[in-house]
Amino acid sequence: METILILDFGGQYNQLIARRVRECHVYCEVKPCTTPASQLRAMNPIGIIFTGGPNSVYLEDSPHVDPSIFTWGVPILGICYGCQLLAHNLGGQVTAAQDDSAREYGKTETFYDTASPLFRGLPEEGVSWMSHGDYMAKVPEGFTLTARSAACPNVAIADEKRGFYGVQFHPEVDHTQHGTDMIRNFLYEVCHARGDWTMGDYKNTAVTQIREKVGSGRVLLALSGGVDSSVAAALLAEAVGSQLTCVFVDHGLMRLNEGDEVEEAFSKWALNFVRVDAESRFLLKLAGVDEPEQKRRIIGEEFIRVFEEEARRIGTVDFLAQGTIYPDVIESGAGDAAVIKSHHNVGGLPDYVDFKEILEPLRMLFKDEVRQLGRELGLPEYLVSRQPFPGPGLAIRIVGDITKDKADMLRQADFIFREEMARSGEAQRLSQYFAVLTNTRSVGVMGDGRTYDYTLALRAVTTSDFMTADWARIPYDLLDKVSGRIVNEVQGINRIVYDITSKPPATIEWE
Ligand code: XMP
């Protein structure tokens, strides 16, 4: 398989480089810059990318590469620090920018030499994203300048003969216009990639690797029903089937039919699926509790207790599997010797579960790649394209104390809302949408009688990162339809309101 090696010098956008390369259908791996050269060479890369990084190449303790890498005859693209590293190693000179004009941060108008393979077919001018305080004072021999900005003449360098390219800016970030095209040019024009890497290939390789690693060992996975843990379960099931036990703790605060859907999705694999119906013990613990943080704590704690009990029943476990995905991997290049990361869905892993190693088969994938892999593995679309659902479930969508009646009421209303949103096509453009059962009751009239029932709130937001969010402008007619159906079909709710607050100042969830 043709591989691009991404050598990690600690830059903050390194994941994005990997992502861009994958988007161009070329397989890549990110390796720490401290990896021995012999190991890197054994990967037989068709091209190498040096990432950015926070250091200055001219300082003694800054990260470097084994210079033999420049003699392999493999094309190299250096980005920011990586570009400076190229220059520094090949006879150029990098210094700290003396005045503000040579230091560049943010969006910068840049002019490209489109005769250079890296910029071939692209506009001669565009915005690039810079973030550097050092600059190339002297360009190394054999290189030509291929891009400039108003402040800096040395924005990009190229030695076409050796296939060495360097850019001071970050082509991998969205702010750089045509940045992905530049990476594509490096892959196809310079490295002559075939571009035949697909998710199907990834699946096959991952399955083989898991089989080799696990051998005849036993694997335990806490399955939440969310996208990441579901895809991890499907991949492990494909690889080691009956050696895998998935523990799915149904805390009774799932959405309508969710538990059955998850169970059904996994019925096609010969794995051990343990569904723990823990509704009553969760509701008992939550009875009378109305403080949101306390609800979260109780659920997180109880989840672990249930999981521990099941793990104890299973006995010896060799591998504990987790659905960690690439954006969750905080320290790039940390390797496989992962520290046990607290499970963001359930608030922590049990301390005592005795296992030899952690398995994180999705740790190299981005969310949309995880979804793609899920489809490849044959998981149903409703599981794969799920909107995020919080670990504490409906508990933080029932304002005030929680009862089974309230949870049932909310489940039905939420189902109707989701059903109508999907039918109308609105769902596709939204990031998250759900119903919230408030603890306000109000007077209504139904038939000829008075009602005194609950008020339900509908919430729908658009967001790219869930840190901020805008309330969604969904059509009045659709709201009308949803409202009409809920008050008619769900007993106990007689009033519907639509939440028109963005985040901040509100949050997406109500609790
Ligand atoms: P907020 O309400 O903080 O939510 O604006 C941001 C996103 O995080 C989800 N969320 C959670 N996810 N466990 C989770 O796994 C939780 O305890 C939790 N609380 C909020 C929320 O649904 C939204 O997508």
Boltz pocket constraint, residues with backbone or C-beta under 6 A from the ligand:
constraints:
  - pocket:
      binder: B
      contacts: [[A, 296], [A, 344], [A, 345], [A, 388], [A, 389], [A, 390], [A, 391], [A, 392], [A, 432], [A, 466], [A, 503], [A, 506], [A, 507], [A, 508], [A, 509], [A, 510], [A, 511]]
      max_distance: 6.0
